[in-house]
Amino acid sequence: MKKKKNIVLIGMPGVGKSTVGVILAKVLGYHFVDADLVIQEQEGKLLHEIIEEKGVDGFIAVENRINSQIEEEKAVIATGGSVVYGKEAMRHLSEIGTIIYLKLGYEELDRRLNNLQGRGVVLRKGQNLKELYEERIPLYEKYADLTVEEENFTVEETLQNILKIYREYQGEKVENTLK
């Protein structure tokens, strides 16, 4: 298996892609890229402003375009939760990195999230978090090279689990394991 140069984190908003991603990058000696911040920087607007101005489909098009142009080496890339709607972006990200899905149950996710619109979460008119969750889960599972369950794990435990399965996936011997 050819080793990929990056780790790409996918999952619902609130699962900790950025939080875990920053620490993971430090541990691996990689740099950290928050794809949402790249979008904001390139567009000169906050995510929710882009969504308000361009609508959901317009935002997804912007997100797809920008994510499909990310060129990194030795980076942990935390994507926005809606990145999986962009086929070109997902094809590109899977070419440049190992895609790790951070999976969290709906109840815990609902507990963590409060202001969805303020976070720039892509919700269609009339759609609630449960419907969004059910719509996205099959897409995360489709694109993931690896899945890390986060239910009942601390950030540190999640980090250790990511490192363990990633190193095994890359063909490295792994000594310490967390259960």
N, C-alpha and C positions, 0 to 999 in steps of 0.2 A: 504494500500500500504506500502510495506517495504521501509524504507528510505535507500537510497544508500549513501555510505560514501564519494564519490568523485564527482566532476564535471569535465566532459570531454568536451573540446571545439573542435568542428570540423568546417571546412569551407575552402574556397579557401585561397591560400597564399595572404597576404595583407589585410585580413578582420580585423585583430587586435586580433587574438587569444592570442598571447603572451602579447601584451600591456594591453588588458582588463583583461587577466588571472592573471597577477601580482597584479593588483589593487584589483580584486575580491578576490584573496587569502588573501590579507591584511585585507579587510573588514570582511571576514568570519573567520579570524584567522586560515586559512588553510595554507599549504605550497604550493609552486608553482613548477610544473614540466614541463619543456619544452621537449617534447618527441624527437624533432629534436636534442637537445643537448645531450640527453641520447644516441641516435644513434651515434652521432659523438664521444662521449666519449668511448662507447663500441667498436666502429670500429677503433678508432684512426685516423680518417680522417674527412675532411669536407664533407658535403652532396654532393656537386657537384663533389668531387673527387670520392666518392663511386659510383655515377651515371656514371661518365666517365669510371671507372674501371670495374664495374659490369654490366653496361647497365641498362635500365629502369626496366626490369623484375627482374634483380638481386637486384637492390635497393629495389624494392617493397617487395621482399622476405626477405631482411634484416629488413626492416621497420616492416613488418608483425611479424617476429619472436620477435623482441625487444619489440614492443608494446604489444604483447600477453603475455609478461612476466612482465610487470609493476605491481608491488604490492605496493599500497599506501593506506593510510587511511587519511581522512581529507585533501585532496589535490585538487587543480585545475590543471588539466592536459591539456596543450595545445598541440594538435597533429599537425603533418605535414598535409598539404592539401591532400596528397595521401594516408593517412591511410585507407580511405574507400575502397581501393582496396584489403585490407587484411581481409578476412572473419574471420580468427582466432583472429586477433587483435580486430576487431570490436565486436565479440562475447564476448571476455574477457573484453573489456572496458565497454560494456553495463552491464556486470555482476558486475563490481566494481564501476560503477558510472552512473550518470545521464548525458546523451549525449545532449549537447546543440549546435545546428547548428547556427553559426553566418552568416546570409544571407545578401549579398550585391549585388546590381544590376551590370550587366556587365560593363556599362559605367563608374561607379565610381571605380570599381575594376581595369579596364584598366588604368584609370587616376593615381591610386595609385602605380601600378607596373611599373617598367622600366626594370631592369636587371633580367629577369627570371632565366637564367642559373646560374648567380652569387648567387642567393638565394637558389639554389638547388631544383628548381621546376622540377617536373617530367613531361617532355614533350617528347612525342614520335617523332621520326624523321618526319619532315614535319608538325607537329601539331602546331597550333597557340593557343593563349590564349582563343579566342572565342570557338574553338572546345573543348578545355580542360574544359572550364566552362560548356558547354552544356553536356559534358560527365559525369561530376562529380555531377551536381545538383541533378539528380535522386538518386544518392547514398547517398548524404548528407541527403536528405529528407527521404530516406528509414531507415537510422540508427538513426535519431534524435528522442529523447524523446520530446524535445522542440525546437522551432525555434524562434530566435530573429532577427527581421528585423533591419538592421543598416542604411538603406538609410536615409540620412538627419539627422542623430543623431550624437552628439559629443560622445567622449569616455565616458564622465560622464553620458550622457543620456543612452547610450548603457549599461553601468554598472547598472544603476538604473532599466532598463528594464529587464536585466538578473536576478537581485535580486528579482524583483517583480514576474516574472513568475516562477522562481525556488522555491521561498517560497510558492507560491500558489500550485505548483505541489507537494511540500512536505507536503501540508495540513496545512500550517501556515496561520494565519490571516494576511492580508496585508492592512495597513492603507493608506500609501502615494502612489500615482500612478502618473507616468509621461505619458503624451500623446504626 
